[in-house]
Amino acid sequence: MRHSAQTSFRWTLAAACLSAALLGGCPWPWGAPATTPSPLGGRILDMQGRPVGGVLVRASFTNAIPFTNGIPFTTQGVSESTSEVRTNTDGRFAFANPPEGEVNVEAIQSDDRKAVRQSVAVRGGVMLDLGDMRLAPVGSIAGRITTPNHTGVNLLGTDVFTPGLSYMVKTDEQGNFRLNNVPAGRFRLVASNQGLGRGEVADVEVKPGQVTTLDALPLSLTPPTVRELRPAMAGPGAEFEILGQNFGKSTSLGNTVEVYLNGVRLSDVTVENDQRIRTKVPNGAQSGRVVVKVGLISGVSPGDFKVISDLTPSPAGPLILPLNGSFRFTALASDSTGAALSAPLVTWAATPDAVLTPDPATPGQFQGKAIGMGLATLSNGNVTSEARVFVSPTVGAPFAHGSAAPQSRVSVAVGSSGAIAVWSGYDESSGTYRIQGQRLSGTAWAASDLSIATTFSADPMPVLSWGSGKFWLAYADGPVGSRQIKILRLDPAGAPSGAPVMLADARPDILSIAVAPGVNDALVAWQEAPSSIQCRLFSSGLGAPATLVSSNASRPSAAWDGSSYAVCWEQAIGSDTDVMARIVNSLGSAAGTAFAVAEGANPQRQPMLSGGLGHMMAVWSETRSGQREIGARRIVGGTALGTSPTYLGALHPGHGEESTPAIASLDATRYLLAWVDGRVDAPGAFAQVLDKDLANPGTPFAVVLGAGISGPAVAGSGADAFLGWLGGNVASGPSVGGQRLAP
């Protein structure tokens, strides 16, 4: 049957469309919708030049890597496109919706029969027919990977591939490879090893049925360079930066970046960019070099990174900071070997901030804002240290003078024109004693000693007090067994005013003396051997002294409350020792009976008594719950107030050994208490302002720190006070120290 040309064309078109439907779309150029990108197509011929059907045709982007881009077209978001089609019976192929870009088109009839067309530009709106591609026998590429800058490297598993095609092979340990079944043509060949870098041959010719053998293919990775460690020292837990180059952040190889400190791999590592790595010092780290390893290639720091293992403020403390004064610490550091590290970077802080306030503008500097104890802390990472700082109302620095006789005590008084301290001195060569005294000039001892009395054959035990516009100095004179109790008045400058007045003569050994000024008069109390307490007024003249207690009594202290005197002492009663007191009237006679201030107190040293206007305060040291603390009790009108003493230990956290208290009246409502404290962290002399009712005692503060402090004495007048003490023993006896206060 004959058909017209038009009928023949229609049958041909129908057959073509049917074939296209089976192949995924109408073959080019028929049937392509006008609204879609122009298709990509062509024809595949066998080795004899005849069209061949059923041949697999694969399209890959030219930058596709076999192990990262198995379906190359989908990487550009064209998920409905196919990357593979097969030819029809006429050898024709067409991609219905190829994406735009540079692609390689490969025809594969079998492993040994292939054809390739490279760098095909697919553009939107362009009808692209590749024409005929003729199959040919495949070839092979063989060669060896090398590492010119690194010897003895295991090269097993290095990837060798042709970008844009699906050919890849891995090398053996020596770097040998053979890439088989490669279509004839010219190709880029790339070798990649995450640890060693990348190498490339730009143009490799593959001939049908032949093996192309390459010269050595070198891998190249720019080694990392460590230029600086910032900071160059830090403690465990602290962050530091590694600055340099080529840290692998910008490479496309996915290199593993490792950081080592003294051979230990760090786990907390962030590669910010090719020039900076952030990391932290791990616990247990030791000082040493920092190594940055990008893949298998390393860069080493120019010097050691120093790991801080010990951090200490200088001075180490404890120390005393004047109220509203400031002090600047420096930081000392060392590593695990004990090597000193200079200028470590530290963070300073203070606890509590209300007592000790850091200066944000000057690291390490603190100001004492309130009386109390604070901790100046410094830290770097997890390494911390602290210095104990006592903020105290001190004026100037402590000062010291010569030496005192063994077993001496210091007595101080504050007058209208300054303070005076007295104590016993001892001349070892002659075996004699003398009364030594020193005026306070500003915040230091005056230039010369006071010339108060001559030499003595026994310890004169001088005591000093201020009242009625003059200093009152009481002491013992004469040899042991026939001693005299004398009193001498001194003017405000410390010069004697008249001759000494003898209050008692031919007394047995004198063991302790106390003096208390009244109105133009003064009461002197003393302990006679073995254990009686006697007293006498300065104005009474010669005669028999008054006996306050005749036996089992020791170590008196005396005070005046504006209308009467009182004397307190230790009284042995059975196996206990009580603190007792008794009133002495203005005629020097005992008034009423003795009364108990504290029963069973067993004080370590003598109780101390001080008088204010209309009241007195007695203090002593006793052992309670295994530690020694200060007891206090108010005396008014010749009786001890309240049902029991007040104990101050609860107000002194951390204090475990409070002894030898001293007390002085500051004004009508306040007393200044001082004591020796044996606390482990900061032994020394401490003080505290007490209100007359013991209802709102002030915060304790340190006056002088150091072991060996003993025998404190305190005196004050209003906002001016003075504390004296004996320091550690020297060759000729303990030193005498002093400190001015502004409580």
Secondary structure, DSSP 8 states (H G I E B T S, - for coil): ----HHHHHHHHHHHHHHHHHHHTS--TTSS--TTS---EEEEEE-TTS-B-SS-EEEEEETT--TTT-SSGGGGGT-TT--SEEE--TTSEEEESS--SEEEEEEEEEETTEEEEEEEEEE-TT--EEEEEEE-EE-EEEEEEEE-TT-SS---TT-EEE-TTSS-EEE--TT-EEEEEEE-SEEEEEEEEETTTEEEEEEEEEE-TT-EEE---EE-B----EEEEEESSEE-TT-EEEEEEE--SSS-SS---EEEEETTEE-S-EEEEETTEEEEE--TT--SEEEEEEETTEEEEEEEEEEE--EEEEES-S-EEEETT-EEE-EEEEE-TT--EESS---EEEEESTTTEEE-TTSTTEEEE-SSEEEEEEEEETTEEEEEEEEEE-EEEEEEEES---TT---EEEEETTEEEEEEEEEETTTTEEEEEEEEEETTEEEEEEEEEEEEESS----EEEEETTEEEEEEEESSTTSEEEEEEEE-TTS-B-S--EEEEEEES-EEEEEEEE-SS-EEEEEEETTTEEEEEEGGG-SS--EEEE-SSEEEEEEEE-SS-EEEEEEEEETTEEEEEEEEE-TTS-EEEEEEEEETT---SS--EEEEETTEEEEEEEEEETTEEEEEEEEEETTEE-SSS-EE-GGGSTT--BEEEEEEEE-SSSEEEEEEEE--SSS-EEEEEEEETTSSS----EEEEESTT-EEEEEEEETTEEEEEEEEEEETTEEEEEEEEE--
